[in-house]
Amino acid sequence: MSITTAPWNRPQTEAVRRALRAAHDATSVSDLLFLETWEAQGLPDIASTLRASQIRRANPELAAEIRAELRAGPPDVNGRSQ
């Protein structure tokens, strides 16, 4: 799946869901969802790499939380990470 066609309207991590509640504009929402998609897929094109790098540099704690959640995998039916 291309990062430009990713289903960005549905965040996959709780870290991004929390951050979205505090987002004040469409650009911030786009950046948050882009970062999550980037962390999950790591697309190799230079433009995406540069954008992800800038967002990660501005939000290092969020980037780390997203990576940790993605590594842990989806929660099981009882809400625990698998």
Backbone atoms as SQL, in Angstrom:
CREATE TABLE atoms (id INTEGER PRIMARY KEY, chain TEXT, resi INTEGER, resn TEXT, atom TEXT, x REAL, y REAL, z REAL);
INSERT INTO atoms VALUES
  (1, 'A', 1, 'MET', 'N', 0.847, -1.178, 0.000),
  (2, 'A', 1, 'MET', 'CA', 0.000, 0.000, 0.000),
  (3, 'A', 1, 'MET', 'C', 0.887, 1.235, 0.000),
  (4, 'A', 2, 'SER', 'N', 0.581, 2.150, -0.845),
  (5, 'A', 2, 'SER', 'CA', 1.321, 3.404, -0.911),
  (6, 'A', 2, 'SER', 'C', 0.952, 4.282, 0.270),
  (7, 'A', 3, 'ILE', 'N', 1.927, 5.041, 0.743),
  (8, 'A', 3, 'ILE', 'CA', 1.641, 5.941, 1.860),
  (9, 'A', 3, 'ILE', 'C', 0.617, 6.993, 1.461),
  (10, 'A', 4, 'THR', 'N', 0.532, 7.299, 0.172),
  (11, 'A', 4, 'THR', 'CA', -0.438, 8.294, -0.276),
  (12, 'A', 4, 'THR', 'C', -1.847, 7.724, -0.343),
  (13, 'A', 5, 'THR', 'N', -1.987, 6.404, -0.319),
  (14, 'A', 5, 'THR', 'CA', -3.315, 5.804, -0.346),
  (15, 'A', 5, 'THR', 'C', -3.651, 5.099, 0.963),
  (16, 'A', 6, 'ALA', 'N', -2.824, 5.283, 1.972),
  (17, 'A', 6, 'ALA', 'CA', -3.062, 4.636, 3.263),
  (18, 'A', 6, 'ALA', 'C', -4.354, 5.153, 3.893),
  (19, 'A', 7, 'PRO', 'N', -5.019, 4.302, 4.664),
  (20, 'A', 7, 'PRO', 'CA', -6.262, 4.731, 5.326),
  (21, 'A', 7, 'PRO', 'C', -5.939, 5.605, 6.545),
  (22, 'A', 8, 'TRP', 'N', -5.524, 6.842, 6.307),
  (23, 'A', 8, 'TRP', 'CA', -5.054, 7.735, 7.363),
  (24, 'A', 8, 'TRP', 'C', -6.149, 8.197, 8.296),
  (25, 'A', 9, 'ASN', 'N', -7.394, 7.929, 7.962),
  (26, 'A', 9, 'ASN', 'CA', -8.458, 8.421, 8.829),
  (27, 'A', 9, 'ASN', 'C', -8.695, 7.525, 10.035),
  (28, 'A', 10, 'ARG', 'N', -7.948, 6.426, 10.158),
  (29, 'A', 10, 'ARG', 'CA', -8.120, 5.512, 11.288),
  (30, 'A', 10, 'ARG', 'C', -6.772, 5.241, 11.951),
  (31, 'A', 11, 'PRO', 'N', -6.480, 5.934, 13.040),
  (32, 'A', 11, 'PRO', 'CA', -5.199, 5.683, 13.719),
  (33, 'A', 11, 'PRO', 'C', -5.143, 4.270, 14.280),
  (34, 'A', 12, 'GLN', 'N', -3.939, 3.697, 14.272),
  (35, 'A', 12, 'GLN', 'CA', -3.747, 2.327, 14.727),
  (36, 'A', 12, 'GLN', 'C', -3.228, 2.243, 16.158),
  (37, 'A', 13, 'THR', 'N', -2.686, 3.336, 16.682),
  (38, 'A', 13, 'THR', 'CA', -2.087, 3.298, 18.016),
  (39, 'A', 13, 'THR', 'C', -2.793, 4.258, 18.965),
  (40, 'A', 14, 'GLU', 'N', -2.761, 3.903, 20.230),
  (41, 'A', 14, 'GLU', 'CA', -3.347, 4.775, 21.247),
  (42, 'A', 14, 'GLU', 'C', -2.559, 6.082, 21.345),
  (43, 'A', 15, 'ALA', 'N', -1.255, 6.024, 21.135),
  (44, 'A', 15, 'ALA', 'CA', -0.433, 7.234, 21.191),
  (45, 'A', 15, 'ALA', 'C', -0.919, 8.272, 20.187),
  (46, 'A', 16, 'VAL', 'N', -1.221, 7.845, 18.976),
  (47, 'A', 16, 'VAL', 'CA', -1.707, 8.787, 17.958),
  (48, 'A', 16, 'VAL', 'C', -3.128, 9.219, 18.270),
  (49, 'A', 17, 'ARG', 'N', -3.950, 8.328, 18.776),
  (50, 'A', 17, 'ARG', 'CA', -5.316, 8.728, 19.145),
  (51, 'A', 17, 'ARG', 'C', -5.286, 9.854, 20.186),
  (52, 'A', 18, 'ARG', 'N', -4.407, 9.709, 21.183),
  (53, 'A', 18, 'ARG', 'CA', -4.272, 10.767, 22.206),
  (54, 'A', 18, 'ARG', 'C', -3.786, 12.071, 21.575),
  (55, 'A', 19, 'ALA', 'N', -2.784, 11.972, 20.722),
  (56, 'A', 19, 'ALA', 'CA', -2.230, 13.165, 20.084),
  (57, 'A', 19, 'ALA', 'C', -3.262, 13.841, 19.180),
  (58, 'A', 20, 'LEU', 'N', -4.087, 13.061, 18.523),
  (59, 'A', 20, 'LEU', 'CA', -5.112, 13.639, 17.644),
  (60, 'A', 20, 'LEU', 'C', -6.135, 14.451, 18.425),
  (61, 'A', 21, 'ARG', 'N', -6.429, 14.028, 19.646),
  (62, 'A', 21, 'ARG', 'CA', -7.384, 14.781, 20.461),
  (63, 'A', 21, 'ARG', 'C', -6.870, 16.187, 20.761),
  (64, 'A', 22, 'ALA', 'N', -5.547, 16.362, 20.763),
  (65, 'A', 22, 'ALA', 'CA', -4.947, 17.661, 21.040),
  (66, 'A', 22, 'ALA', 'C', -4.598, 18.437, 19.769),
  (67, 'A', 23, 'ALA', 'N', -4.751, 17.826, 18.613),
  (68, 'A', 23, 'ALA', 'CA', -4.407, 18.490, 17.348),
  (69, 'A', 23, 'ALA', 'C', -5.412, 19.599, 17.066),
  (70, 'A', 24, 'HIS', 'N', -4.880, 20.735, 16.604),
  (71, 'A', 24, 'HIS', 'CA', -5.730, 21.916, 16.404),
  (72, 'A', 24, 'HIS', 'C', -5.984, 22.264, 14.948),
  (73, 'A', 25, 'ASP', 'N', -5.332, 21.575, 14.016),
  (74, 'A', 25, 'ASP', 'CA', -5.544, 21.914, 12.607),
  (75, 'A', 25, 'ASP', 'C', -5.308, 20.690, 11.726),
  (76, 'A', 26, 'ALA', 'N', -5.717, 20.820, 10.482),
  (77, 'A', 26, 'ALA', 'CA', -5.632, 19.705, 9.546),
  (78, 'A', 26, 'ALA', 'C', -4.189, 19.287, 9.277),
  (79, 'A', 27, 'THR', 'N', -3.260, 20.231, 9.291),
  (80, 'A', 27, 'THR', 'CA', -1.862, 19.906, 9.049),
  (81, 'A', 27, 'THR', 'C', -1.318, 19.017, 10.166),
  (82, 'A', 28, 'SER', 'N', -1.657, 19.344, 11.396),
  (83, 'A', 28, 'SER', 'CA', -1.214, 18.531, 12.525),
  (84, 'A', 28, 'SER', 'C', -1.786, 17.120, 12.447),
  (85, 'A', 29, 'VAL', 'N', -3.045, 17.009, 12.112),
  (86, 'A', 29, 'VAL', 'CA', -3.689, 15.704, 11.970),
  (87, 'A', 29, 'VAL', 'C', -2.984, 14.901, 10.881),
  (88, 'A', 30, 'SER', 'N', -2.736, 15.541, 9.743),
  (89, 'A', 30, 'SER', 'CA', -2.057, 14.874, 8.643),
  (90, 'A', 30, 'SER', 'C', -0.671, 14.392, 9.054),
  (91, 'A', 31, 'ASP', 'N', 0.074, 15.239, 9.763),
  (92, 'A', 31, 'ASP', 'CA', 1.416, 14.868, 10.208),
  (93, 'A', 31, 'ASP', 'C', 1.393, 13.681, 11.173),
  (94, 'A', 32, 'LEU', 'N', 0.450, 13.684, 12.098),
  (95, 'A', 32, 'LEU', 'CA', 0.363, 12.594, 13.069),
  (96, 'A', 32, 'LEU', 'C', 0.046, 11.264, 12.394),
  (97, 'A', 33, 'LEU', 'N', -0.915, 11.288, 11.500),
  (98, 'A', 33, 'LEU', 'CA', -1.292, 10.061, 10.810),
  (99, 'A', 33, 'LEU', 'C', -0.199, 9.609, 9.845),
  (100, 'A', 34, 'PHE', 'N', 0.470, 10.565, 9.210),
  (101, 'A', 34, 'PHE', 'CA', 1.601, 10.232, 8.350),
  (102, 'A', 34, 'PHE', 'C', 2.699, 9.548, 9.161),
  (103, 'A', 35, 'LEU', 'N', 3.047, 10.118, 10.313),
  (104, 'A', 35, 'LEU', 'CA', 4.111, 9.552, 11.139),
  (105, 'A', 35, 'LEU', 'C', 3.777, 8.126, 11.543),
  (106, 'A', 36, 'GLU', 'N', 2.546, 7.890, 11.950),
  (107, 'A', 36, 'GLU', 'CA', 2.157, 6.535, 12.339),
  (108, 'A', 36, 'GLU', 'C', 2.291, 5.568, 11.159),
  (109, 'A', 37, 'THR', 'N', 1.836, 5.986, 9.999),
  (110, 'A', 37, 'THR', 'CA', 1.944, 5.142, 8.809),
  (111, 'A', 37, 'THR', 'C', 3.405, 4.908, 8.452),
  (112, 'A', 38, 'TRP', 'N', 4.211, 5.951, 8.554),
  (113, 'A', 38, 'TRP', 'CA', 5.642, 5.822, 8.276),
  (114, 'A', 38, 'TRP', 'C', 6.294, 4.815, 9.236),
  (115, 'A', 39, 'GLU', 'N', 5.995, 4.932, 10.515),
  (116, 'A', 39, 'GLU', 'CA', 6.590, 4.027, 11.498),
  (117, 'A', 39, 'GLU', 'C', 6.163, 2.582, 11.234),
  (118, 'A', 40, 'ALA', 'N', 4.957, 2.389, 10.759),
  (119, 'A', 40, 'ALA', 'CA', 4.459, 1.041, 10.493),
  (120, 'A', 40, 'ALA', 'C', 5.037, 0.451, 9.206),
  (121, 'A', 41, 'GLN', 'N', 5.233, 1.305, 8.188),
  (122, 'A', 41, 'GLN', 'CA', 5.617, 0.797, 6.878),
  (123, 'A', 41, 'GLN', 'C', 7.028, 1.161, 6.454),
  (124, 'A', 42, 'GLY', 'N', 7.566, 2.265, 6.936),
  (125, 'A', 42, 'GLY', 'CA', 8.916, 2.685, 6.597),
  (126, 'A', 42, 'GLY', 'C', 9.184, 2.793, 5.113),
  (127, 'A', 43, 'LEU', 'N', 8.340, 3.489, 4.400),
  (128, 'A', 43, 'LEU', 'CA', 8.502, 3.612, 2.961),
  (129, 'A', 43, 'LEU', 'C', 9.805, 4.322, 2.604),
  (130, 'A', 44, 'PRO', 'N', 10.504, 3.839, 1.588),
  (131, 'A', 44, 'PRO', 'CA', 11.872, 4.272, 1.317),
  (132, 'A', 44, 'PRO', 'C', 12.053, 5.522, 0.452),
  (133, 'A', 45, 'ASP', 'N', 11.000, 6.156, -0.029),
  (134, 'A', 45, 'ASP', 'CA', 11.253, 7.306, -0.899),
  (135, 'A', 45, 'ASP', 'C', 11.772, 8.495, -0.089),
  (136, 'A', 46, 'ILE', 'N', 12.576, 9.310, -0.706),
  (137, 'A', 46, 'ILE', 'CA', 13.301, 10.376, -0.011),
  (138, 'A', 46, 'ILE', 'C', 12.366, 11.430, 0.579),
  (139, 'A', 47, 'ALA', 'N', 11.306, 11.786, -0.122),
  (140, 'A', 47, 'ALA', 'CA', 10.393, 12.810, 0.390),
  (141, 'A', 47, 'ALA', 'C', 9.715, 12.328, 1.682),
  (142, 'A', 48, 'SER', 'N', 9.255, 11.086, 1.686),
  (143, 'A', 48, 'SER', 'CA', 8.623, 10.538, 2.885),
  (144, 'A', 48, 'SER', 'C', 9.621, 10.419, 4.024),
  (145, 'A', 49, 'THR', 'N', 10.839, 10.018, 3.698),
  (146, 'A', 49, 'THR', 'CA', 11.885, 9.889, 4.708),
  (147, 'A', 49, 'THR', 'C', 12.177, 11.238, 5.358),
  (148, 'A', 50, 'LEU', 'N', 12.293, 12.275, 4.555),
  (149, 'A', 50, 'LEU', 'CA', 12.565, 13.615, 5.092),
  (150, 'A', 50, 'LEU', 'C', 11.402, 14.122, 5.939),
  (151, 'A', 51, 'ARG', 'N', 10.183, 13.924, 5.454),
  (152, 'A', 51, 'ARG', 'CA', 9.015, 14.377, 6.228),
  (153, 'A', 51, 'ARG', 'C', 8.942, 13.651, 7.564),
  (154, 'A', 52, 'ALA', 'N', 9.113, 12.335, 7.534),
  (155, 'A', 52, 'ALA', 'CA', 9.066, 11.557, 8.780),
  (156, 'A', 52, 'ALA', 'C', 10.160, 12.013, 9.731),
  (157, 'A', 53, 'SER', 'N', 11.339, 12.276, 9.208),
  (158, 'A', 53, 'SER', 'CA', 12.453, 12.721, 10.038),
  (159, 'A', 53, 'SER', 'C', 12.135, 14.036, 10.745),
  (160, 'A', 54, 'GLN', 'N', 11.538, 14.967, 10.026),
  (161, 'A', 54, 'GLN', 'CA', 11.181, 16.257, 10.625),
  (162, 'A', 54, 'GLN', 'C', 10.125, 16.096, 11.711),
  (163, 'A', 55, 'ILE', 'N', 9.118, 15.290, 11.453),
  (164, 'A', 55, 'ILE', 'CA', 8.052, 15.094, 12.440),
  (165, 'A', 55, 'ILE', 'C', 8.603, 14.358, 13.664),
  (166, 'A', 56, 'ARG', 'N', 9.452, 13.368, 13.444),
  (167, 'A', 56, 'ARG', 'CA', 10.042, 12.629, 14.563),
  (168, 'A', 56, 'ARG', 'C', 10.926, 13.528, 15.412),
  (169, 'A', 57, 'ARG', 'N', 11.670, 14.396, 14.766),
  (170, 'A', 57, 'ARG', 'CA', 12.543, 15.320, 15.497),
  (171, 'A', 57, 'ARG', 'C', 11.720, 16.282, 16.359),
  (172, 'A', 58, 'ALA', 'N', 10.564, 16.686, 15.867),
  (173, 'A', 58, 'ALA', 'CA', 9.685, 17.589, 16.620),
  (174, 'A', 58, 'ALA', 'C', 8.907, 16.868, 17.715),
  (175, 'A', 59, 'ASN', 'N', 8.738, 15.545, 17.574),
  (176, 'A', 59, 'ASN', 'CA', 7.916, 14.758, 18.509),
  (177, 'A', 59, 'ASN', 'C', 8.612, 13.449, 18.874),
  (178, 'A', 60, 'PRO', 'N', 9.796, 13.497, 19.466),
  (179, 'A', 60, 'PRO', 'CA', 10.531, 12.250, 19.714),
  (180, 'A', 60, 'PRO', 'C', 9.811, 11.284, 20.658),
  (181, 'A', 61, 'GLU', 'N', 9.122, 11.805, 21.659),
  (182, 'A', 61, 'GLU', 'CA', 8.419, 10.917, 22.594),
  (183, 'A', 61, 'GLU', 'C', 7.264, 10.214, 21.900),
  (184, 'A', 62, 'LEU', 'N', 6.530, 10.957, 21.094),
  (185, 'A', 62, 'LEU', 'CA', 5.414, 10.362, 20.362),
  (186, 'A', 62, 'LEU', 'C', 5.918, 9.288, 19.399),
  (187, 'A', 63, 'ALA', 'N', 6.987, 9.579, 18.679),
  (188, 'A', 63, 'ALA', 'CA', 7.547, 8.605, 17.741),
  (189, 'A', 63, 'ALA', 'C', 7.948, 7.326, 18.484),
  (190, 'A', 64, 'ALA', 'N', 8.561, 7.470, 19.637),
  (191, 'A', 64, 'ALA', 'CA', 8.968, 6.304, 20.421),
  (192, 'A', 64, 'ALA', 'C', 7.749, 5.515, 20.900),
  (193, 'A', 65, 'GLU', 'N', 6.701, 6.212, 21.328),
  (194, 'A', 65, 'GLU', 'CA', 5.480, 5.525, 21.770),
  (195, 'A', 65, 'GLU', 'C', 4.843, 4.757, 20.620),
  (196, 'A', 66, 'ILE', 'N', 4.799, 5.372, 19.449),
  (197, 'A', 66, 'ILE', 'CA', 4.213, 4.706, 18.278),
  (198, 'A', 66, 'ILE', 'C', 5.003, 3.447, 17.955),
  (199, 'A', 67, 'ARG', 'N', 6.333, 3.556, 17.896),
  (200, 'A', 67, 'ARG', 'CA', 7.168, 2.393, 17.596),
  (201, 'A', 67, 'ARG', 'C', 6.949, 1.283, 18.611),
  (202, 'A', 68, 'ALA', 'N', 6.887, 1.638, 19.886),
  (203, 'A', 68, 'ALA', 'CA', 6.691, 0.630, 20.934),
  (204, 'A', 68, 'ALA', 'C', 5.345, -0.077, 20.770),
  (205, 'A', 69, 'GLU', 'N', 4.305, 0.684, 20.494),
  (206, 'A', 69, 'GLU', 'CA', 2.984, 0.067, 20.308),
  (207, 'A', 69, 'GLU', 'C', 2.955, -0.835, 19.080),
  (208, 'A', 70, 'LEU', 'N', 3.561, -0.373, 18.003),
  (209, 'A', 70, 'LEU', 'CA', 3.565, -1.177, 16.787),
  (210, 'A', 70, 'LEU', 'C', 4.365, -2.461, 16.971),
  (211, 'A', 71, 'ARG', 'N', 5.469, -2.384, 17.706),
  (212, 'A', 71, 'ARG', 'CA', 6.280, -3.591, 17.976),
  (213, 'A', 71, 'ARG', 'C', 5.512, -4.571, 18.857),
  (214, 'A', 72, 'ALA', 'N', 4.736, -4.043, 19.793),
  (215, 'A', 72, 'ALA', 'CA', 3.990, -4.904, 20.716),
  (216, 'A', 72, 'ALA', 'C', 2.871, -5.658, 20.011),
  (217, 'A', 73, 'GLY', 'N', 2.406, -5.131, 18.898),
  (218, 'A', 73, 'GLY', 'CA', 1.338, -5.788, 18.147),
  (219, 'A', 73, 'GLY', 'C', -0.029, -5.342, 18.619),
  (220, 'A', 74, 'PRO', 'N', -1.049, -5.814, 17.935),
  (221, 'A', 74, 'PRO', 'CA', -2.415, -5.410, 18.286),
  (222, 'A', 74, 'PRO', 'C', -2.839, -6.014, 19.614),
  (223, 'A', 75, 'PRO', 'N', -3.729, -5.320, 20.341),
  (224, 'A', 75, 'PRO', 'CA', -4.217, -5.892, 21.599),
  (225, 'A', 75, 'PRO', 'C', -5.079, -7.122, 21.328),
  (226, 'A', 76, 'ASP', 'N', -5.066, -8.055, 22.288),
  (227, 'A', 76, 'ASP', 'CA', -5.934, -9.221, 22.152),
  (228, 'A', 76, 'ASP', 'C', -7.349, -8.827, 22.570),
  (229, 'A', 77, 'VAL', 'N', -8.260, -9.769, 22.617),
  (230, 'A', 77, 'VAL', 'CA', -9.650, -9.469, 22.931),
  (231, 'A', 77, 'VAL', 'C', -9.822, -8.908, 24.338),
  (232, 'A', 78, 'ASN', 'N', -8.855, -9.113, 25.223),
  (233, 'A', 78, 'ASN', 'CA', -8.940, -8.596, 26.586),
  (234, 'A', 78, 'ASN', 'C', -8.235, -7.251, 26.735),
  (235, 'A', 79, 'GLY', 'N', -7.757, -6.665, 25.585),
  (236, 'A', 79, 'GLY', 'CA', -7.126, -5.356, 25.634),
  (237, 'A', 79, 'GLY', 'C', -5.635, -5.381, 25.908),
  (238, 'A', 80, 'ARG', 'N', -5.040, -6.577, 26.024),
  (239, 'A', 80, 'ARG', 'CA', -3.590, -6.678, 26.260),
  (240, 'A', 80, 'ARG', 'C', -2.868, -6.838, 24.935),
  (241, 'A', 81, 'SER', 'N', -1.641, -6.277, 24.847),
  (242, 'A', 81, 'SER', 'CA', -0.844, -6.456, 23.629),
  (243, 'A', 81, 'SER', 'C', -0.435, -7.896, 23.502),
  (244, 'A', 82, 'GLN', 'N', -0.370, -8.362, 22.263),
  (245, 'A', 82, 'GLN', 'CA', 0.028, -9.754, 22.015),
  (246, 'A', 82, 'GLN', 'C', 1.521, -9.872, 21.914);
